[in-house]
């Protein structure tokens, strides 16, 4: 199972690893600035915790790279079952915070199982699609949907974890298109989707919590209640826009440290960064993310088998969705759905799971020359 040879070392994707570490370090220094003490005696441990998780995550990444990713396809079923069981455990005995039941506690440590489940889900979905010869038929499409996609979707909606639930649906739709559909199946898929959309929309809306409905209302009309449901979006826009072209300078931002911007070190960390570094700094940061996404797509293109191709594509799509939705909600062009910015937002579980995903990507790219 453990196989490290000259080809793996020589083809190791140092570029991807370096980009991810640079983004993570930018995140740590931004977290420090956003949560820096304003009065004597205050203490902010967030950046220290994030740095610790970064070190642990890089170690876990290197461990993942040391294994051939093909072994993931052989253990995907027990991993998937374990992932579903953790989501069920959250529903039964999860810790409630900020209106959602998403965390499990193990002594002093709390973690969010849905963060790890996303990678497990992509592994399982990629494996099931890769063993199907040729384009998908109707029976294969429904089997994959009802056995792999629907159970976690329902469990995530119940938490509620709307952002992750939508992401697994988007990844499913994207990967089946990448795999290929017979023409009749594709037409049937489109027809069913269009017919179901109004009914699913109504069920979806009725199933939302009040705070989730308020987020959608605030997105449509943020000025309707600027001090209430529209406060997050309005403050985020003010924070990001106040940076101008070159920004106010590091540690000179005010909106985050002075507590005007909620969730400044988690979901809205990009707004804090934009305030301090301005349009030019934001452009450079987004360029790093774009380069990472293009690197992931190139890894999928060069993968040695269908499983590696779909797996790399699914992971890259996950990062792409997180990036565009987070930046979108920061700038007020997408509703606030609690999606963090990959590698930058504070959160040990998210950072560790993202670095594990990068480890899988590097493993796929490092072994693209293998013929067995």
N, C-alpha and C positions, 0 to 999 in steps of 0.2 A: 504494500500500500504506500509506504513512504519511499519516494523515488526522487532523488536530487542528483542530476548528472551535469556534465559540462554544458550541454545545450540549454538546460533550464537556467543555469547561472548566467551564461552569456546572453541569453535572450530576455533576462529579467527586465520588466518594464519599470526602470528607475524614473522615467519621465512622469508616469501616472502617480507613482508614490510621492515624488517631489512636489507635484502640483497639489496633491491632497494635504500634505504636511504644511505647505505654505498657506493654504486656505485655512487650515485648522489653527495655525499660529496667529493668523490675522484675526480669527474668531476669538482666540484667548485674549489678545491685547484689547480687542473691542469690548469684550465682556468686562475686563478690568476697568476700562474707561467708563462704561455704562453703569457699573455698580460701585464705583470708587466711593469711599467714605467722604461725606461732606462735613462731618463734625468729628471732633476729637473723641476717641473711644469707640467709634464705629469700626466694624470689621467686615470685610467682604471676602468670603472664602470661595466664591463661585469660580474665579479664574484658576485657583489652585486645584480645585476638584476637576475642572475641565482639562487642565494640563496633565493631571494624573491619569484621567481616562484616555487621553491621547497616547500616553506612553504605553498603557496596557493594550490599547487598540492596535498600535503598531506592532507590538509583540504578537498579538492574536493574528494580525494580517500576515506576518511572516510565517507563522505556523500554518495557516491555511495554504499559503503559496507552496509550502514544502510538500503538499499532497497533490496528486493528480486530480483535477476536478472531476474526472470520470467517476471517481468513487462516490461523489455526491449523488449521482443517479442511482447508485446501488443502495444507498441509505435514505433515499428521499421519502419513502413511505413511512418508516418509523419516525423520521424527523417531522413529517407532516402531521402524523397522529399526535406526537408530543406537542406540536404547536397548537393544534385544535384543543387539546386538553388544557393547555395553559390559558387559552381564550375562554374556555368554559369555567376554569377556576377564577378568572377575573370576574365573570358574570356572577358567580356564587359568592366569592369571598374577597372581591377586589376592594382596593382602597379608593374612596371617593375623594376627588379633589377638583375644584373649579367646575362643578356641575357634571362631571363625568366619572365613570367608574372604569379606570384604565390601568391601574397599577396593582401589582402584587408585592407584598412585603415579606422579606425573609430576614427577620430580626431587624437590625437597623438599616438594612438595605432595601430600597424600593426600586422596582424596575417595571418597564412597560413591555409586556410580552408581544404586543402588536408590532413593535419595532423589529424584533427578531423574526416574527412570523412573516413579514414581507419577503425576506430573503428565502425562507423555507418555502413559501408559496411559489415564488418564481422558480426555484429548483424543481419543485414537484410538477408545476405546470409545464416547464420546459421538457422534463423527462417524458411526461405523458404525450406531449405533442411530437417529440422526436421519434418515438417508437411507432408512430403511425406512418405507414408508407403512402406517399403521394398526398394530394390535397385532402382536406377533411370532408368526410361524408356527414350526413345529418345525424346518424347514430353516434358517431365519434364526437361531434360537436356537443350534443346534449349530454353525453356521458361525462365529458370533461367539465361541462358547466355545472351539472347537478351534483357531481361527486367532489369536485375540487374547488370550484369558485363560490357556489351558493352558500355552503355551510359557514365559511369564515366571514362572508359578506353579512350574513344575518347576525352572527355573533358580534361583529364590529359595530353594526348599526345599533345593537342593543346597549353598547357601553355608555354613551354613544361615541363612536370615533368616525365621524362622517368623512374626514379627509382620507384616512387609510382605506375605508370601504370603497370610496370612489376610485382610488388609485388602483386597487386590485381589479376592479372592473375595467378600467382603461387599459391596464396591462394585458388582461385577458383578451380584449378586443384587438389590441395591437399584435399580440403574438399569434392569434389565429389568422390574422391577415398576412403576417409574415410567413406562416406555415403554408398558407394557401387554402382556398375553398373551391369546391366545385361550383360551377356557375349557378346551378339550381339551389345549392345550399346557401350561397351568398345572397341570392334573391330572397330566399325564405328568411334568412337572418335579418335582412333589412326590413322586410314586411312585418315580421314579428316585433322588431324593435319599434317601428313606427306605430303599430297598433297598440303596443303595450305602454308607450311613453306617457299618454295622458293618465292612464290608470296608475302606473308606477309613480308618476309625479304627485298625484293626489295622496297615495299611500305614504309616499316619502314625506310630503309636507305635514300630514297629520301625525307622523311618527316623530317629528322633530321636537326637541325641547324648546321652551319659550326663548331661552337665550340664543339658540341656533336660528330661530325665526327672526329674532331681532337683528342678528348679524346680516341676514339676507336683506331685510328691510333697510338696514344702515348702508349696505352696499348700493342698493338701488337709489336711495335718497339720503346720503349722509348728513345733509343739512336739516333734515326733518327734526332731529333731536340732537343737536351738536354737543350738548353736555351730557347726553345719555347714551342711547344705542349707537350714535354716530361718533362718539368720542374717540374710540380707537383709531378709526380710519382718518379722521380729521387731524389728530395729533401726529399720526404717522406721516401724513402728507406734509404737515408743517415742518416736522423734523427733517425729512429727506430734502425738502425744497430749500430749507434755510442754509444748506451747505453751499449753494451756488455752484460756481465753476470749479473752484479749487478747495472749497471747504473751510471750516473754521480752524482746522489744525487739531492734531491729536491731543486729547485731554481738554480741549476747549469747547466741546459740545455742551449744550445746556439742557436740551429737552429730555434726554435720557437720565443723566445723573441727578437732575433736579426733580425727577419723578413726574414730569408732565406726561411722558409716554409710557403707557402700561406695557408689561411684558417686554421691556426694552432689551433684555439679554437673551430672550428666547425667540419668540415668533417675529419680533420686530427689530432684530439686531441689525438688519440691513439699513434701516432708517438711521440708526445711530452712526453706522459707518459712513453713510452718505452725508450726514451732517458734518462730520469731522474731515472727510476727504473729498467731498464735493463730487461733481459730475465726472471729473477726470479719474479720481480714485475708484469711483463706482464702475466706470468703463473698464478699467484694468482688472478689477475683481470679476466682473462679468465675462471678460475675455478669458480669464483662467478657468471659469466654469465651462464656457463654451469649448475651450480646448479639451477639457476633461471629457465632455460629452462626445466630441468628435473622436477622441481617442477610444472611447468605449464602442462607438459605432464601427470604428476601424478594427477593433478587436473582434467584434461579431462577424465582420466580413472575412477576417482571416482565420477564424476558428476552424479547427481540423474536422469537426463533425457537427451534425445538426443540433445535438444537445448543447454543445458549447456555443454555437451561433445563437440559439434562442435564449440561452442563459445570459450571455453577454448583452444581448439586445434588451432583455427584460430588466436587468440591473441598470443599464443606461437609461432606459425609459423611466424607471423609478426616480433616478436622480434628476432627470429633465423635468418631470412633472413637479417634483418638490421645488425645484428652482423657480420655474415659471409661476407656479401658484403662490409661492412665498413672496416673490418680488411683486407679483400682481396685487396681492392683498396689502402689501406695504405701500404701494403707490395708489391704492384705491380703485384698481381696475379689476379686482377679483374679490369675492366675499371672504371674510375672515373665517377660516376653517381650521385653525390650529395646526398648520403645517410648518415645521421648522425649516430653516435654511441649512442644507446639508453641510456638515463639517464646521459650521460657524456658530449656530445657535447652541446655547447652553443645554446640556443634557447628556449624561453619561451613557444611558441606554442607546440613544439615537446615534451618538458618535461611535460607540463600539460596534453597533450593527452595521453602520455605514462603512466602517473600516473593514469589517469582515466581508462585506460585499465587494469592496475594492480588492481585497485579497483574492476573491474568486475571479474577478476580472483579470488580475495579473497572472493568476494560475493558467487561465485560458490562453492568454497571449504568450506566456512563456513556453507553453507546450504546443504551440501551433504547428511545429515542425514534426511532431511525433506521428508515426504512421501506424501506431498500435494502441 
